[in-house]
Amino acid sequence: MAKTPITMARTIANALNLKFKTHIVINTSQFFGGEGKLVRMYIVKDSFYSQGAYSDKELFKTASGVYCCLFMRDMLYAFEGREPEDETNEGYLNVLAKKNGRASIDYMKEVYLVDDELE
């Protein structure tokens, strides 16, 4: 059975959580769109509870499972110090810019990537 884009996105989130100790979750929300059709929204968050405090920062939101998967791919590449090979999906790049996706990736790197010299 082929994996869906959102399944792949969740797999990447799990890999980041295990390898880099992040707290990434992908939630879904639904609403009725302009034509009365049900729309599913994917919300990528850094979400956790620790020492009596709850943190829930939205990183990226899209109605496209493919765009969610591409965002998680970009997050993984950023954590691994790699550049995405394919930057030709204009729709994704527009949503990434509109939702401040690069800033979210930078935030996650700042929080979770510890400089080896500081350890």
FENHU-V845218 format. One record per backbone hydrogen bond with DSSP energy under -0.5 kcal/mol. CO is the residue of the C=O (numbers start at 1). NH is the residue of the N-H. Records with the same first field share a line. If there is no record, write none. Layout:
# FENHU-V845218
CO = NH  NH
This chain:
# FENHU-V845218
4 = 8
5 = 9
6 = 10
7 = 11
8 = 12
9 = 13
10 = 14
11 = 15
12 = 16
13 = 17
14 = 18
15 = 19
16 = 20  22
17 = 21
23 = 47
25 = 27  45
27 = 43
29 = 41
31 = 33  39
33 = 36
37 = 33
39 = 31  41
41 = 29  43
42 = 44  62
43 = 27  45
44 = 59  60
45 = 25  47
46 = 57
48 = 55
50 = 53
53 = 50
55 = 48
56 = 58
57 = 46
60 = 44
62 = 42
63 = 65
64 = 68
65 = 69
66 = 70
67 = 71
68 = 72
69 = 73
70 = 74
71 = 75
72 = 76
73 = 77
74 = 78
75 = 79
76 = 80
77 = 82
78 = 81
85 = 87
88 = 90
89 = 93
90 = 94
91 = 95
92 = 96
93 = 97
94 = 98
95 = 99
96 = 101
97 = 100
100 = 104
101 = 105
102 = 106
103 = 107
104 = 108
105 = 109
106 = 110
107 = 111
108 = 112
109 = 113
112 = 114
115 = 118  119
116 = 119
